Amino acid sequence: HHTANVGGRSIGYTATAGTLTLRSDDGKPIASMFYVAYTADGPREGRPVTFLYNGGPGSASLFVHMGLFGPTHVMTDSPNATHGPPFTLTDNQYSLLDKSDLVFLDAIGAGYSRPLGDTKGTEFWGVDQDIDAFTRGIQRYITINHRWNSPKFIFGESYGTTRSAGLSLSLQQHGIQLNGVLLLSSVLNYG
């Protein structure tokens, strides 16, 4: 349990690092999807939840998490090259936590997300396979955290914008309605 100064006010929140077990259609565990969630203290009814991920492909959500929207972030020397460790963490006054709970998801094979059992990582490393994994991860998160009735947003960066284009349709086909899709550094046309 923590507090952060976001948008000029103090917000109490709970940070949760965990994994979501993804299962095949026949119920077999196929992957463990790592996530970090920040949920504001107080009532959840009507509070949005935003799922965020980097692109890559093959990149963990670290950059949108610690560099952009998490309630704390790494201080950089921008626009100059950032110095080496140790790094300084500080409240992120531009975090989205004052508007939405935040769930940072890592693609299978990135960060701490891994295939399970005899499932191979290559089974997740294609456009459709990646979208399927994120659909299963989001569906699992909103189920175990009772967030089906929350307004839901997805936020993708770089290749994550390509993922978002397909993921929005896949989520809809699985009965998950989105309230918005946010794209940063869009890569939607490779031509």
N, C-alpha and C positions, 0 to 999 in steps of 0.2 A: 504494500500500500504506500502510495507516494502522493506528493503534490507538485504541481508545476505551475509556473506563471505563463499563461497562454492568453494572448489578446488582451493583456492588461488586467487579468483577474486570476486568482488562485483557483486551481481545479484539483480536487482530490480524485485519484484514480487507482485502479488495480492493474498491475502488469502481470501477465501470464505468459510464460514460455511453455510450449507443449508440442505434442504431435497429434495428428489426426490419422487414424488408421483408415486407409482407403481399401475398399473391398470390391472384388469383381462382381459381376451380375449374379453369380452363383454363391456369393458370400465369402469367398476366399480372400484373406488379407493379402494385398498385393503391394502396398507401399505405406510408408510412414511419412506424412507431410508435416514438416516443422512450421510452426507459426509463433509469432509474438503478438499478443493482443493487449490493447490498452482500453479499458472500459471505465468511463467516468462514474464516480460514486453517485448514488441516487437512483431514482426510478428509471427503469429501462423502457417502459411503455412509451412508444412514439419516438424513442431515440434512435437515430440512424446508426448503421454499421457500414463501414467502408473497408473493402478488401483491397490491399495494395500489393503490388509486385513489380520487380524490375524486369528488364528485358534480358538481353544477352544474345541469343538464348544461353542458358547455363549460368545465369547470375542469380545469386541469392538476393533477397529483398533488402539487404544491408544498406544500399545507397538511398533508396526512398525512405528507409527507416531511420538511420542515424544521420543521414545527410540532408533530409528534407522535411518529413512530416511527423516523426516521433516526438513525444513530449520533451525529450532531451535530444541534443544533437552535438556532433563533434564540431568544435571551433576550427575553422580553416583560415589559411592566410590568403584566401581568394581576393583578388584575381591572380595572385602569385602562386607558385607551387607551394603546397602545404608541407610544413616541416615534418620530420619523422617523429616517432613516439618519444616520450609519452604525449598523448593527446588530451585536450581539455574538453570535458563535457559540461554543457550548460543548458538551462531551460531554453526551449525553442518557442519563442513568443509567436511564431508563425505556424505552429502545429495545428492540425485540424481537430484536435481533441475537444476543443470548445464547441464544435459543431457535430461531431460524430465519434462513435467508438471506432477504433482502428485495429485492423487485423492484417499483419504483414505475413504473406505466405511465400515459402520457398518452393520452387519447382523441384520435382523429383530429380535427384542427382546434383542439386545445388544446395549450398548451406548444409543443414543437417537432415534434409529430406532424402530418404533412401528407399529402394525397392525392398520388399520383404520376401522371405522364403526363397523359392526357386525362381521368382520373377526377376527378369533381367532389366537393367536400367534402360537398355535400348527399346524396351516396350513402351517407354514414356517419351522418347526423343523423336517425335514427329509432331507436326502441327495438330492433327486430330487427336493424337494420344495425349499431348500436353493439355489441350482443351478439356479432354475427358477427365484427366487427373484433377485439374482445377475445379471442374464442375463437381466432382466427387468430394473434394476437400471443402468447398464452400457449403455444399449440401450437408456434409457431416458437421461442420462448425455450427451452422444455424439450427441443426437438429439438437445437438447435445447442449447448446447454450440457450435454447428456447428463443431464437431470434427470427422465426418464420414471419412474424407479424411486424418486424422492424422495417423501416425504409432501408433499402439496400443499394449500395453503390459499389462499382468496381473502378480501380484506378491503376492504369498500366503505364509504364515508362518504356520508351524505345521499342524493343520487340514485344514488350508487354502491351503495347497498343494494338499490335497485330493479334496477340492473344485475346485482347478485350473484344475485338470485332467478332471473333468466332465464339468466345465464351458467352457473350450476351445472348446469342441465339441458343447455345447449348443449355444455359441456365433456364431460359424461357421454356425450352422443350422438356425440362425436368420440373416444371411447375414453380420455378423461382422467378418472381417478377422483380425487375430492377427499377429503381427510381432515377438512376443516372449512370452514365459511363464517362469517366474523366480520362483524357489522353494527354500525355506529356512527351514531347519529342517524338511525334507521330511518325511511324514507318508503316504506312498502309498501302503504298504503291512502290513495288520493287522495280518497276519498269523504268 
